[in-house]
Structures are given as C-alpha cells and as structure tokens.
Amino acid sequence: NQISYNTFDWKMKDSTGDIQSPNSVVFTVDGALSSGELADGGTKSGFLVFEVPSGDAGLVLQYEPGFWTDKKLEIKL
C-alpha cells in the first residue's frame, strides 16, 4: 500500500494548549517536508517549522494522517 503525506498533517501543541499549524516560512526552507505519496516500506524526511514559546517544556508534535480519519499520533518533545 502507499500512503499520502503532507506538511499540513502536522501540528504543534504548546503547554498552554495552543495548537498551531507549521509556520509559512517552512515553504522557503531547503529540505522542507512537502507533500506526495510514499510506497509501502518507504521513508521520507523533511523539516517542519513552528513558532513556539522559548523554553516551553510541554511541546507535543501532533500527526493526523488525513481528513477522513480521527486517528492522531502525539510525540512529546
């Protein structure tokens, strides 16, 4: 199976509960994660840029793999 990936599948939650989409500057960064299709067993890497409070120890990176699902992965940073 192949899956789609997209910059907008990712969000950042800070310790105040504020959830933000990637900053628009991500589109100007060399190596930024874009969008596309990934073959079964494939890998993809790229940068995401978020504007967050300095020193915030409660950051959580969220991944929601698509509009048609309620599944969400959260990674505490």
PDB file of N, CA, C, O and CB in Angstrom:
ATOM      1  N   ASN A   1       0.829  -1.189   0.000  1.00  0.00           N
ATOM      2  CA  ASN A   1       0.000   0.000   0.000  1.00  0.00           C
ATOM      3  C   ASN A   1       0.868   1.243   0.000  1.00  0.00           C
ATOM      4  O   ASN A   1       1.973   1.230   0.542  1.00  0.00           O
ATOM      5  CB  ASN A   1      -0.940   0.003   1.202  1.00  0.00           C
ATOM      6  N   GLN A   2       0.393   2.288  -0.584  1.00  0.00           N
ATOM      7  CA  GLN A   2       1.087   3.564  -0.483  1.00  0.00           C
ATOM      8  C   GLN A   2       0.223   4.520   0.319  1.00  0.00           C
ATOM      9  O   GLN A   2      -0.999   4.385   0.379  1.00  0.00           O
ATOM     10  CB  GLN A   2       1.408   4.149  -1.888  1.00  0.00           C
ATOM     11  N   ILE A   3       0.887   5.487   0.933  1.00  0.00           N
ATOM     12  CA  ILE A   3       0.173   6.483   1.733  1.00  0.00           C
ATOM     13  C   ILE A   3       0.566   7.878   1.267  1.00  0.00           C
ATOM     14  O   ILE A   3       1.643   8.084   0.707  1.00  0.00           O
ATOM     15  CB  ILE A   3       0.475   6.305   3.247  1.00  0.00           C
ATOM     16  N   SER A   4      -0.313   8.814   1.506  1.00  0.00           N
ATOM     17  CA  SER A   4      -0.037  10.213   1.197  1.00  0.00           C
ATOM     18  C   SER A   4       0.580  10.872   2.423  1.00  0.00           C
ATOM     19  O   SER A   4       0.284  10.486   3.554  1.00  0.00           O
ATOM     20  CB  SER A   4      -1.333  10.959   0.755  1.00  0.00           C
ATOM     21  N   TYR A   5       1.434  11.864   2.204  1.00  0.00           N
ATOM     22  CA  TYR A   5       1.957  12.681   3.294  1.00  0.00           C
ATOM     23  C   TYR A   5       1.849  14.142   2.896  1.00  0.00           C
ATOM     24  O   TYR A   5       1.845  14.481   1.713  1.00  0.00           O
ATOM     25  CB  TYR A   5       3.429  12.303   3.633  1.00  0.00           C
ATOM     26  N   ASN A   6       1.763  15.004   3.908  1.00  0.00           N
ATOM     27  CA  ASN A   6       1.558  16.417   3.641  1.00  0.00           C
ATOM     28  C   ASN A   6       2.028  17.230   4.846  1.00  0.00           C
ATOM     29  O   ASN A   6       1.858  16.803   5.987  1.00  0.00           O
ATOM     30  CB  ASN A   6       0.069  16.710   3.323  1.00  0.00           C
ATOM     31  N   THR A   7       2.611  18.380   4.599  1.00  0.00           N
ATOM     32  CA  THR A   7       3.034  19.288   5.666  1.00  0.00           C
ATOM     33  C   THR A   7       1.879  19.582   6.624  1.00  0.00           C
ATOM     34  O   THR A   7       2.083  19.691   7.833  1.00  0.00           O
ATOM     35  CB  THR A   7       3.575  20.598   5.071  1.00  0.00           C
ATOM     36  N   PHE A   8       0.677  19.709   6.085  1.00  0.00           N
ATOM     37  CA  PHE A   8      -0.475  20.112   6.903  1.00  0.00           C
ATOM     38  C   PHE A   8      -1.045  18.978   7.747  1.00  0.00           C
ATOM     39  O   PHE A   8      -2.034  19.180   8.451  1.00  0.00           O
ATOM     40  CB  PHE A   8      -1.560  20.660   6.017  1.00  0.00           C
ATOM     41  N   ASP A   9      -0.440  17.782   7.692  1.00  0.00           N
ATOM     42  CA  ASP A   9      -0.827  16.683   8.580  1.00  0.00           C
ATOM     43  C   ASP A   9      -0.241  16.876   9.977  1.00  0.00           C
ATOM     44  O   ASP A   9      -0.603  16.157  10.909  1.00  0.00           O
ATOM     45  CB  ASP A   9      -0.370  15.336   7.997  1.00  0.00           C
ATOM     46  N   TRP A  10       0.662  17.843  10.124  1.00  0.00           N
ATOM     47  CA  TRP A  10       1.402  18.058  11.368  1.00  0.00           C
ATOM     48  C   TRP A  10       0.961  19.344  12.057  1.00  0.00           C
ATOM     49  O   TRP A  10       0.667  20.346  11.405  1.00  0.00           O
ATOM     50  CB  TRP A  10       2.906  18.101  11.092  1.00  0.00           C
ATOM     51  N   LYS A  11       0.921  19.296  13.410  1.00  0.00           N
ATOM     52  CA  LYS A  11       0.616  20.475  14.227  1.00  0.00           C
ATOM     53  C   LYS A  11       1.488  20.425  15.477  1.00  0.00           C
ATOM     54  O   LYS A  11       2.025  19.376  15.833  1.00  0.00           O
ATOM     55  CB  LYS A  11      -0.913  20.533  14.607  1.00  0.00           C
ATOM     56  N   MET A  12       1.621  21.571  16.137  1.00  0.00           N
ATOM     57  CA  MET A  12       2.388  21.652  17.387  1.00  0.00           C
ATOM     58  C   MET A  12       1.492  22.220  18.478  1.00  0.00           C
ATOM     59  O   MET A  12       0.859  23.262  18.305  1.00  0.00           O
ATOM     60  CB  MET A  12       3.671  22.531  17.211  1.00  0.00           C
ATOM     61  N   LYS A  13       1.449  21.505  19.622  1.00  0.00           N
ATOM     62  CA  LYS A  13       0.685  21.974  20.788  1.00  0.00           C
ATOM     63  C   LYS A  13       1.686  22.407  21.852  1.00  0.00           C
ATOM     64  O   LYS A  13       2.630  21.677  22.151  1.00  0.00           O
ATOM     65  CB  LYS A  13      -0.286  20.852  21.341  1.00  0.00           C
ATOM     66  N   ASP A  14       1.482  23.600  22.428  1.00  0.00           N
ATOM     67  CA  ASP A  14       2.380  24.056  23.490  1.00  0.00           C
ATOM     68  C   ASP A  14       1.735  23.797  24.854  1.00  0.00           C
ATOM     69  O   ASP A  14       0.617  23.290  24.935  1.00  0.00           O
ATOM     70  CB  ASP A  14       2.716  25.567  23.320  1.00  0.00           C
ATOM     71  N   SER A  15       2.450  24.150  25.920  1.00  0.00           N
ATOM     72  CA  SER A  15       1.983  23.834  27.269  1.00  0.00           C
ATOM     73  C   SER A  15       0.733  24.597  27.679  1.00  0.00           C
ATOM     74  O   SER A  15       0.101  24.242  28.673  1.00  0.00           O
ATOM     75  CB  SER A  15       3.070  24.112  28.251  1.00  0.00           C
ATOM     76  N   THR A  16       0.356  25.653  26.927  1.00  0.00           N
ATOM     77  CA  THR A  16      -0.878  26.380  27.234  1.00  0.00           C
ATOM     78  C   THR A  16      -2.075  25.778  26.508  1.00  0.00           C
ATOM     79  O   THR A  16      -3.211  26.209  26.710  1.00  0.00           O
ATOM     80  CB  THR A  16      -0.731  27.853  26.861  1.00  0.00           C
ATOM     81  N   GLY A  17      -1.815  24.771  25.654  1.00  0.00           N
ATOM     82  CA  GLY A  17      -2.882  24.145  24.885  1.00  0.00           C
ATOM     83  C   GLY A  17      -3.076  24.758  23.510  1.00  0.00           C
ATOM     84  O   GLY A  17      -3.947  24.322  22.757  1.00  0.00           O
ATOM     85  N   ASP A  18      -2.278  25.764  23.172  1.00  0.00           N
ATOM     86  CA  ASP A  18      -2.360  26.390  21.857  1.00  0.00           C
ATOM     87  C   ASP A  18      -1.834  25.411  20.805  1.00  0.00           C
ATOM     88  O   ASP A  18      -0.726  24.891  20.943  1.00  0.00           O
ATOM     89  CB  ASP A  18      -1.556  27.728  21.825  1.00  0.00           C
ATOM     90  N   ILE A  19      -2.614  25.159  19.764  1.00  0.00           N
ATOM     91  CA  ILE A  19      -2.230  24.236  18.696  1.00  0.00           C
ATOM     92  C   ILE A  19      -2.062  25.035  17.413  1.00  0.00           C
ATOM     93  O   ILE A  19      -2.961  25.764  16.993  1.00  0.00           O
ATOM     94  CB  ILE A  19      -3.290  23.097  18.514  1.00  0.00           C
ATOM     95  N   GLN A  20      -0.877  24.883  16.792  1.00  0.00           N
ATOM     96  CA  GLN A  20      -0.575  25.661  15.602  1.00  0.00           C
ATOM     97  C   GLN A  20      -0.174  24.767  14.445  1.00  0.00           C
ATOM     98  O   GLN A  20       0.392  23.692  14.641  1.00  0.00           O
ATOM     99  CB  GLN A  20       0.524  26.661  15.891  1.00  0.00           C
ATOM    100  N   SER A  21      -0.472  25.220  13.247  1.00  0.00           N
ATOM    101  CA  SER A  21      -0.003  24.590  12.023  1.00  0.00           C
ATOM    102  C   SER A  21       1.419  25.056  11.764  1.00  0.00           C
ATOM    103  O   SER A  21       1.861  26.037  12.362  1.00  0.00           O
ATOM    104  CB  SER A  21      -0.932  24.923  10.820  1.00  0.00           C
ATOM    105  N   PRO A  22       2.149  24.370  10.878  1.00  0.00           N
ATOM    106  CA  PRO A  22       3.502  24.821  10.548  1.00  0.00           C
ATOM    107  C   PRO A  22       3.497  26.270  10.064  1.00  0.00           C
ATOM    108  O   PRO A  22       2.567  26.708   9.388  1.00  0.00           O
ATOM    109  CB  PRO A  22       4.121  23.911   9.479  1.00  0.00           C
ATOM    110  N   ASN A  23       4.546  27.000  10.421  1.00  0.00           N
ATOM    111  CA  ASN A  23       4.730  28.384  10.006  1.00  0.00           C
ATOM    112  C   ASN A  23       4.931  28.419   8.499  1.00  0.00           C
ATOM    113  O   ASN A  23       5.541  27.508   7.938  1.00  0.00           O
ATOM    114  CB  ASN A  23       5.933  29.039  10.744  1.00  0.00           C
ATOM    115  N   SER A  24       4.434  29.441   7.842  1.00  0.00           N
ATOM    116  CA  SER A  24       4.538  29.529   6.384  1.00  0.00           C
ATOM    117  C   SER A  24       5.978  29.611   5.894  1.00  0.00           C
ATOM    118  O   SER A  24       6.241  29.365   4.717  1.00  0.00           O
ATOM    119  CB  SER A  24       3.773  30.728   5.889  1.00  0.00           C
ATOM    120  N   VAL A  25       6.911  29.953   6.774  1.00  0.00           N
ATOM    121  CA  VAL A  25       8.318  30.000   6.385  1.00  0.00           C
ATOM    122  C   VAL A  25       8.828  28.609   6.001  1.00  0.00           C
ATOM    123  O   VAL A  25       9.838  28.489   5.307  1.00  0.00           O
ATOM    124  CB  VAL A  25       9.169  30.581   7.527  1.00  0.00           C
ATOM    125  N   VAL A  26       8.136  27.561   6.449  1.00  0.00           N
ATOM    126  CA  VAL A  26       8.560  26.191   6.115  1.00  0.00           C
ATOM    127  C   VAL A  26       8.668  25.998   4.608  1.00  0.00           C
ATOM    128  O   VAL A  26       9.475  25.191   4.147  1.00  0.00           O
ATOM    129  CB  VAL A  26       7.575  25.166   6.701  1.00  0.00           C
ATOM    130  N   PHE A  27       7.876  26.720   3.844  1.00  0.00           N
ATOM    131  CA  PHE A  27       7.873  26.539   2.389  1.00  0.00           C
ATOM    132  C   PHE A  27       9.092  27.154   1.716  1.00  0.00           C
ATOM    133  O   PHE A  27       9.323  26.922   0.529  1.00  0.00           O
ATOM    134  CB  PHE A  27       6.619  27.138   1.799  1.00  0.00           C
ATOM    135  N   THR A  28       9.880  27.939   2.461  1.00  0.00           N
ATOM    136  CA  THR A  28      11.083  28.539   1.901  1.00  0.00           C
ATOM    137  C   THR A  28      12.355  27.864   2.395  1.00  0.00           C
ATOM    138  O   THR A  28      13.451  28.236   1.976  1.00  0.00           O
ATOM    139  CB  THR A  28      11.126  30.007   2.234  1.00  0.00           C
ATOM    140  N   VAL A  29      12.229  26.880   3.279  1.00  0.00           N
ATOM    141  CA  VAL A  29      13.383  26.200   3.862  1.00  0.00           C
ATOM    142  C   VAL A  29      13.826  25.054   2.955  1.00  0.00           C
ATOM    143  O   VAL A  29      13.015  24.217   2.556  1.00  0.00           O
ATOM    144  CB  VAL A  29      13.051  25.672   5.281  1.00  0.00           C
ATOM    145  N   ASP A  30      15.125  25.025   2.632  1.00  0.00           N
ATOM    146  CA  ASP A  30      15.644  23.888   1.871  1.00  0.00           C
ATOM    147  C   ASP A  30      15.456  22.611   2.681  1.00  0.00           C
ATOM    148  O   ASP A  30      15.800  22.567   3.862  1.00  0.00           O
ATOM    149  CB  ASP A  30      17.143  24.094   1.513  1.00  0.00           C
ATOM    150  N   GLY A  31      14.920  21.589   2.062  1.00  0.00           N
ATOM    151  CA  GLY A  31      14.695  20.321   2.744  1.00  0.00           C
ATOM    152  C   GLY A  31      13.385  20.243   3.493  1.00  0.00           C
ATOM    153  O   GLY A  31      13.173  19.313   4.271  1.00  0.00           O
ATOM    154  N   ALA A  32      12.501  21.204   3.274  1.00  0.00           N
ATOM    155  CA  ALA A  32      11.213  21.207   3.968  1.00  0.00           C
ATOM    156  C   ALA A  32      10.369  20.017   3.520  1.00  0.00           C
ATOM    157  O   ALA A  32      10.429  19.600   2.363  1.00  0.00           O
ATOM    158  CB  ALA A  32      10.459  22.529   3.710  1.00  0.00           C
ATOM    159  N   LEU A  33       9.591  19.484   4.441  1.00  0.00           N
ATOM    160  CA  LEU A  33       8.648  18.425   4.104  1.00  0.00           C
ATOM    161  C   LEU A  33       7.574  19.025   3.208  1.00  0.00           C
ATOM    162  O   LEU A  33       7.035  20.092   3.505  1.00  0.00           O
ATOM    163  CB  LEU A  33       8.023  17.780   5.391  1.00  0.00           C
ATOM    164  N   SER A  34       7.273  18.360   2.142  1.00  0.00           N
ATOM    165  CA  SER A  34       6.244  18.866   1.234  1.00  0.00           C
ATOM    166  C   SER A  34       5.062  17.905   1.264  1.00  0.00           C
ATOM    167  O   SER A  34       4.587  17.546   2.341  1.00  0.00           O
ATOM    168  CB  SER A  34       6.798  19.031  -0.223  1.00  0.00           C
ATOM    169  N   SER A  35       4.598  17.497   0.130  1.00  0.00           N
ATOM    170  CA  SER A  35       3.520  16.518   0.066  1.00  0.00           C
ATOM    171  C   SER A  35       3.821  15.549  -1.062  1.00  0.00           C
ATOM    172  O   SER A  35       4.580  15.855  -1.982  1.00  0.00           O
ATOM    173  CB  SER A  35       2.137  17.206  -0.141  1.00  0.00           C
ATOM    174  N   GLY A  36       3.218  14.385  -0.974  1.00  0.00           N
ATOM    175  CA  GLY A  36       3.424  13.382  -2.009  1.00  0.00           C
ATOM    176  C   GLY A  36       2.900  12.029  -1.579  1.00  0.00           C
ATOM    177  O   GLY A  36       2.088  11.924  -0.660  1.00  0.00           O
ATOM    178  N   GLU A  37       3.369  11.008  -2.248  1.00  0.00           N
ATOM    179  CA  GLU A  37       2.982   9.632  -1.964  1.00  0.00           C
ATOM    180  C   GLU A  37       4.224   8.870  -1.522  1.00  0.00           C
ATOM    181  O   GLU A  37       5.329   9.140  -1.992  1.00  0.00           O
ATOM    182  CB  GLU A  37       2.320   8.957  -3.209  1.00  0.00           C
ATOM    183  N   LEU A  38       4.034   7.919  -0.616  1.00  0.00           N
ATOM    184  CA  LEU A  38       5.125   7.110  -0.107  1.00  0.00           C
ATOM    185  C   LEU A  38       4.778   5.643  -0.279  1.00  0.00           C
ATOM    186  O   LEU A  38       3.727   5.191   0.177  1.00  0.00           O
ATOM    187  CB  LEU A  38       5.416   7.438   1.371  1.00  0.00           C
ATOM    188  N   ALA A  39       5.664   4.893  -0.939  1.00  0.00           N
ATOM    189  CA  ALA A  39       5.451   3.473  -1.181  1.00  0.00           C
ATOM    190  C   ALA A  39       5.552   2.696   0.133  1.00  0.00           C
ATOM    191  O   ALA A  39       6.202   3.145   1.076  1.00  0.00           O
ATOM    192  CB  ALA A  39       6.473   2.937  -2.207  1.00  0.00           C
ATOM    193  N   ASP A  40       4.914   1.546   0.188  1.00  0.00           N
ATOM    194  CA  ASP A  40       4.968   0.656   1.342  1.00  0.00           C
ATOM    195  C   ASP A  40       6.431   0.373   1.699  1.00  0.00           C
ATOM    196  O   ASP A  40       7.206  -0.068   0.851  1.00  0.00           O
ATOM    197  CB  ASP A  40       4.201  -0.668   1.055  1.00  0.00           C
ATOM    198  N   GLY A  41       6.800   0.625   2.951  1.00  0.00           N
ATOM    199  CA  GLY A  41       8.161   0.393   3.410  1.00  0.00           C
ATOM    200  C   GLY A  41       9.115   1.543   3.122  1.00  0.00           C
ATOM    201  O   GLY A  41      10.284   1.481   3.504  1.00  0.00           O
ATOM    202  N   GLY A  42       8.641   2.590   2.455  1.00  0.00           N
ATOM    203  CA  GLY A  42       9.481   3.727   2.121  1.00  0.00           C
ATOM    204  C   GLY A  42       9.670   4.653   3.305  1.00  0.00           C
ATOM    205  O   GLY A  42       9.001   4.519   4.329  1.00  0.00           O
ATOM    206  N   THR A  43      10.585   5.589   3.155  1.00  0.00           N
ATOM    207  CA  THR A  43      10.828   6.590   4.188  1.00  0.00           C
ATOM    208  C   THR A  43      10.860   7.978   3.557  1.00  0.00           C
ATOM    209  O   THR A  43      11.120   8.129   2.364  1.00  0.00           O
ATOM    210  CB  THR A  43      12.154   6.298   4.939  1.00  0.00           C
ATOM    211  N   LYS A  44      10.594   8.973   4.371  1.00  0.00           N
ATOM    212  CA  LYS A  44      10.616  10.365   3.922  1.00  0.00           C
ATOM    213  C   LYS A  44      11.095  11.213   5.084  1.00  0.00           C
ATOM    214  O   LYS A  44      10.703  10.971   6.226  1.00  0.00           O
ATOM    215  CB  LYS A  44       9.205  10.838   3.416  1.00  0.00           C
ATOM    216  N   SER A  45      11.919  12.182   4.821  1.00  0.00           N
ATOM    217  CA  SER A  45      12.330  13.116   5.865  1.00  0.00           C
ATOM    218  C   SER A  45      12.201  14.537   5.323  1.00  0.00           C
ATOM    219  O   SER A  45      12.198  14.762   4.113  1.00  0.00           O
ATOM    220  CB  SER A  45      13.794  12.828   6.342  1.00  0.00           C
ATOM    221  N   GLY A  46      12.098  15.467   6.229  1.00  0.00           N
ATOM    222  CA  GLY A  46      11.984  16.868   5.850  1.00  0.00           C
ATOM    223  C   GLY A  46      11.773  17.727   7.082  1.00  0.00           C
ATOM    224  O   GLY A  46      11.463  17.224   8.162  1.00  0.00           O
ATOM    225  N   PHE A  47      11.943  19.014   6.911  1.00  0.00           N
ATOM    226  CA  PHE A  47      11.811  19.952   8.017  1.00  0.00           C
ATOM    227  C   PHE A  47      10.388  20.480   8.132  1.00  0.00           C
ATOM    228  O   PHE A  47       9.695  20.667   7.131  1.00  0.00           O
ATOM    229  CB  PHE A  47      12.783  21.107   7.845  1.00  0.00           C
ATOM    230  N   LEU A  48       9.965  20.719   9.374  1.00  0.00           N
ATOM    231  CA  LEU A  48       8.732  21.433   9.696  1.00  0.00           C
ATOM    232  C   LEU A  48       9.128  22.611  10.576  1.00  0.00           C
ATOM    233  O   LEU A  48       9.993  22.461  11.439  1.00  0.00           O
ATOM    234  CB  LEU A  48       7.673  20.495  10.413  1.00  0.00           C
ATOM    235  N   VAL A  49       8.527  23.766  10.386  1.00  0.00           N
ATOM    236  CA  VAL A  49       8.872  24.967  11.161  1.00  0.00           C
ATOM    237  C   VAL A  49       7.638  25.426  11.930  1.00  0.00           C
ATOM    238  O   VAL A  49       6.574  25.652  11.353  1.00  0.00           O
ATOM    239  CB  VAL A  49       9.405  26.113  10.230  1.00  0.00           C
ATOM    240  N   PHE A  50       7.803  25.560  13.246  1.00  0.00           N
ATOM    241  CA  PHE A  50       6.731  26.051  14.109  1.00  0.00           C
ATOM    242  C   PHE A  50       7.275  27.206  14.946  1.00  0.00           C
ATOM    243  O   PHE A  50       8.457  27.226  15.289  1.00  0.00           O
ATOM    244  CB  PHE A  50       6.170  24.909  15.024  1.00  0.00           C
ATOM    245  N   GLU A  51       6.422  28.154  15.268  1.00  0.00           N
ATOM    246  CA  GLU A  51       6.786  29.246  16.161  1.00  0.00           C
ATOM    247  C   GLU A  51       6.205  28.921  17.526  1.00  0.00           C
ATOM    248  O   GLU A  51       4.987  28.931  17.706  1.00  0.00           O
ATOM    249  CB  GLU A  51       6.268  30.634  15.629  1.00  0.00           C
ATOM    250  N   VAL A  52       7.082  28.631  18.499  1.00  0.00           N
ATOM    251  CA  VAL A  52       6.647  28.209  19.831  1.00  0.00           C
ATOM    252  C   VAL A  52       7.329  29.056  20.891  1.00  0.00           C
ATOM    253  O   VAL A  52       8.365  29.665  20.622  1.00  0.00           O
ATOM    254  CB  VAL A  52       6.949  26.713  20.063  1.00  0.00           C
ATOM    255  N   PRO A  53       6.756  29.103  22.109  1.00  0.00           N
ATOM    256  CA  PRO A  53       7.380  29.862  23.189  1.00  0.00           C
ATOM    257  C   PRO A  53       8.770  29.308  23.529  1.00  0.00           C
ATOM    258  O   PRO A  53       8.945  28.094  23.629  1.00  0.00           O
ATOM    259  CB  PRO A  53       6.485  29.842  24.436  1.00  0.00           C
ATOM    260  N   SER A  54       9.737  30.178  23.702  1.00  0.00           N
ATOM    261  CA  SER A  54      11.089  29.777  24.064  1.00  0.00           C
ATOM    262  C   SER A  54      11.090  29.071  25.417  1.00  0.00           C
ATOM    263  O   SER A  54      10.491  29.547  26.380  1.00  0.00           O
ATOM    264  CB  SER A  54      12.023  30.997  24.094  1.00  0.00           C
ATOM    265  N   GLY A  55      11.768  27.934  25.473  1.00  0.00           N
ATOM    266  CA  GLY A  55      11.903  27.207  26.729  1.00  0.00           C
ATOM    267  C   GLY A  55      10.687  26.407  27.147  1.00  0.00           C
ATOM    268  O   GLY A  55      10.672  25.859  28.250  1.00  0.00           O
ATOM    269  N   ASP A  56       9.672  26.319  26.313  1.00  0.00           N
ATOM    270  CA  ASP A  56       8.456  25.565  26.656  1.00  0.00           C
ATOM    271  C   ASP A  56       8.780  24.077  26.739  1.00  0.00           C
ATOM    272  O   ASP A  56       9.144  23.462  25.737  1.00  0.00           O
ATOM    273  CB  ASP A  56       7.328  25.819  25.609  1.00  0.00           C
ATOM    274  N   ALA A  57       8.650  23.502  27.930  1.00  0.00           N
ATOM    275  CA  ALA A  57       8.969  22.090  28.141  1.00  0.00           C
ATOM    276  C   ALA A  57       7.780  21.173  27.873  1.00  0.00           C
ATOM    277  O   ALA A  57       7.892  19.958  28.035  1.00  0.00           O
ATOM    278  CB  ALA A  57       9.460  21.880  29.553  1.00  0.00           C
ATOM    279  N   GLY A  58       6.652  21.734  27.469  1.00  0.00           N
ATOM    280  CA  GLY A  58       5.452  20.933  27.268  1.00  0.00           C
ATOM    281  C   GLY A  58       5.030  20.797  25.815  1.00  0.00           C
ATOM    282  O   GLY A  58       3.845  20.617  25.536  1.00  0.00           O
ATOM    283  N   LEU A  59       5.970  20.878  24.886  1.00  0.00           N
ATOM    284  CA  LEU A  59       5.620  20.807  23.464  1.00  0.00           C
ATOM    285  C   LEU A  59       5.263  19.384  23.049  1.00  0.00           C
ATOM    286  O   LEU A  59       5.905  18.415  23.453  1.00  0.00           O
ATOM    287  CB  LEU A  59       6.776  21.324  22.605  1.00  0.00           C
ATOM    288  N   VAL A  60       4.216  19.289  22.227  1.00  0.00           N
ATOM    289  CA  VAL A  60       3.764  18.000  21.705  1.00  0.00           C
ATOM    290  C   VAL A  60       3.554  18.147  20.205  1.00  0.00           C
ATOM    291  O   VAL A  60       2.752  18.967  19.757  1.00  0.00           O
ATOM    292  CB  VAL A  60       2.450  17.519  22.416  1.00  0.00           C
ATOM    293  N   LEU A  61       4.281  17.345  19.433  1.00  0.00           N
ATOM    294  CA  LEU A  61       4.119  17.306  17.984  1.00  0.00           C
ATOM    295  C   LEU A  61       2.974  16.355  17.669  1.00  0.00           C
ATOM    296  O   LEU A  61       2.975  15.212  18.127  1.00  0.00           O
ATOM    297  CB  LEU A  61       5.443  16.859  17.268  1.00  0.00           C
ATOM    298  N   GLN A  62       2.006  16.808  16.901  1.00  0.00           N
ATOM    299  CA  GLN A  62       0.839  16.001  16.571  1.00  0.00           C
ATOM    300  C   GLN A  62       0.834  15.661  15.086  1.00  0.00           C
ATOM    301  O   GLN A  62       1.145  16.496  14.236  1.00  0.00           O
ATOM    302  CB  GLN A  62      -0.454  16.736  16.957  1.00  0.00           C
ATOM    303  N   TYR A  63       0.473  14.408  14.794  1.00  0.00           N
ATOM    304  CA  TYR A  63       0.348  13.965  13.402  1.00  0.00           C
ATOM    305  C   TYR A  63      -1.039  13.377  13.200  1.00  0.00           C
ATOM    306  O   TYR A  63      -1.421  12.421  13.875  1.00  0.00           O
ATOM    307  CB  TYR A  63       1.451  12.920  13.035  1.00  0.00           C
ATOM    308  N   GLU A  64      -1.787  13.950  12.275  1.00  0.00           N
ATOM    309  CA  GLU A  64      -3.101  13.434  11.884  1.00  0.00           C
ATOM    310  C   GLU A  64      -3.016  13.092  10.407  1.00  0.00           C
ATOM    311  O   GLU A  64      -2.949  13.996   9.574  1.00  0.00           O
ATOM    312  CB  GLU A  64      -4.260  14.474  12.174  1.00  0.00           C
ATOM    313  N   PRO A  65      -3.017  11.803  10.060  1.00  0.00           N
ATOM    314  CA  PRO A  65      -2.713  11.383   8.697  1.00  0.00           C
ATOM    315  C   PRO A  65      -3.786  11.608   7.647  1.00  0.00           C
ATOM    316  O   PRO A  65      -3.717  11.008   6.574  1.00  0.00           O
ATOM    317  CB  PRO A  65      -2.397   9.984   8.713  1.00  0.00           C
ATOM    318  N   GLY A  66      -4.747  12.428   7.907  1.00  0.00           N
ATOM    319  CA  GLY A  66      -5.707  12.713   6.859  1.00  0.00           C
ATOM    320  C   GLY A  66      -7.024  13.227   7.385  1.00  0.00           C
ATOM    321  O   GLY A  66      -7.358  13.088   8.562  1.00  0.00           O
ATOM    322  N   PHE A  67      -7.752  13.818   6.482  1.00  0.00           N
ATOM    323  CA  PHE A  67      -9.035  14.435   6.812  1.00  0.00           C
ATOM    324  C   PHE A  67     -10.095  13.403   7.179  1.00  0.00           C
ATOM    325  O   PHE A  67     -10.993  13.696   7.967  1.00  0.00           O
ATOM    326  CB  PHE A  67      -9.522  15.272   5.648  1.00  0.00           C
ATOM    327  N   TRP A  68     -10.003  12.215   6.625  1.00  0.00           N
ATOM    328  CA  TRP A  68     -11.070  11.214   6.761  1.00  0.00           C
ATOM    329  C   TRP A  68     -10.860  10.254   7.911  1.00  0.00           C
ATOM    330  O   TRP A  68     -11.522   9.217   7.964  1.00  0.00           O
ATOM    331  CB  TRP A  68     -11.194  10.433   5.498  1.00  0.00           C
ATOM    332  N   THR A  69      -9.970  10.558   8.826  1.00  0.00           N
ATOM    333  CA  THR A  69      -9.733   9.685   9.971  1.00  0.00           C
ATOM    334  C   THR A  69      -9.647  10.502  11.260  1.00  0.00           C
ATOM    335  O   THR A  69      -9.299  11.683  11.231  1.00  0.00           O
ATOM    336  CB  THR A  69      -8.445   8.867   9.769  1.00  0.00           C
ATOM    337  N   ASP A  70      -9.965   9.868  12.384  1.00  0.00           N
ATOM    338  CA  ASP A  70      -9.844  10.560  13.660  1.00  0.00           C
ATOM    339  C   ASP A  70      -8.598  10.091  14.417  1.00  0.00           C
ATOM    340  O   ASP A  70      -8.420  10.440  15.585  1.00  0.00           O
ATOM    341  CB  ASP A  70     -11.104  10.333  14.511  1.00  0.00           C
ATOM    342  N   LYS A  71      -7.740   9.309  13.771  1.00  0.00           N
ATOM    343  CA  LYS A  71      -6.513   8.833  14.398  1.00  0.00           C
ATOM    344  C   LYS A  71      -5.518   9.972  14.504  1.00  0.00           C
ATOM    345  O   LYS A  71      -5.421  10.816  13.614  1.00  0.00           O
ATOM    346  CB  LYS A  71      -5.909   7.659  13.609  1.00  0.00           C
ATOM    347  N   LYS A  72      -4.771   9.984  15.618  1.00  0.00           N
ATOM    348  CA  LYS A  72      -3.789  11.035  15.842  1.00  0.00           C
ATOM    349  C   LYS A  72      -2.612  10.437  16.607  1.00  0.00           C
ATOM    350  O   LYS A  72      -2.807   9.655  17.538  1.00  0.00           O
ATOM    351  CB  LYS A  72      -4.414  12.240  16.619  1.00  0.00           C
ATOM    352  N   LEU A  73      -1.404  10.799  16.219  1.00  0.00           N
ATOM    353  CA  LEU A  73      -0.192  10.401  16.907  1.00  0.00           C
ATOM    354  C   LEU A  73       0.353  11.636  17.604  1.00  0.00           C
ATOM    355  O   LEU A  73       0.439  12.700  16.991  1.00  0.00           O
ATOM    356  CB  LEU A  73       0.859   9.781  15.922  1.00  0.00           C
ATOM    357  N   GLU A  74       0.724  11.517  18.878  1.00  0.00           N
ATOM    358  CA  GLU A  74       1.306  12.634  19.601  1.00  0.00           C
ATOM    359  C   GLU A  74       2.698  12.253  20.098  1.00  0.00           C
ATOM    360  O   GLU A  74       2.892  11.187  20.681  1.00  0.00           O
ATOM    361  CB  GLU A  74       0.401  13.057  20.779  1.00  0.00           C
ATOM    362  N   ILE A  75       3.656  13.135  19.859  1.00  0.00           N
ATOM    363  CA  ILE A  75       5.043  12.913  20.243  1.00  0.00           C
ATOM    364  C   ILE A  75       5.449  14.033  21.199  1.00  0.00           C
ATOM    365  O   ILE A  75       5.528  15.194  20.798  1.00  0.00           O
ATOM    366  CB  ILE A  75       5.985  12.863  18.988  1.00  0.00           C
ATOM    367  N   LYS A  76       5.709  13.685  22.466  1.00  0.00           N
ATOM    368  CA  LYS A  76       6.137  14.685  23.444  1.00  0.00           C
ATOM    369  C   LYS A  76       7.600  15.023  23.177  1.00  0.00           C
ATOM    370  O   LYS A  76       8.447  14.135  23.078  1.00  0.00           O
ATOM    371  CB  LYS A  76       5.937  14.171  24.912  1.00  0.00           C
ATOM    372  N   LEU A  77       7.882  16.313  23.062  1.00  0.00           N
ATOM    373  CA  LEU A  77       9.241  16.766  22.762  1.00  0.00           C
ATOM    374  C   LEU A  77       9.958  17.237  24.006  1.00  0.00           C
ATOM    375  O   LEU A  77      11.115  17.653  23.932  1.00  0.00           O
ATOM    376  CB  LEU A  77       9.214  17.878  21.736  1.00  0.00           C
TER     377      LEU A  77
END
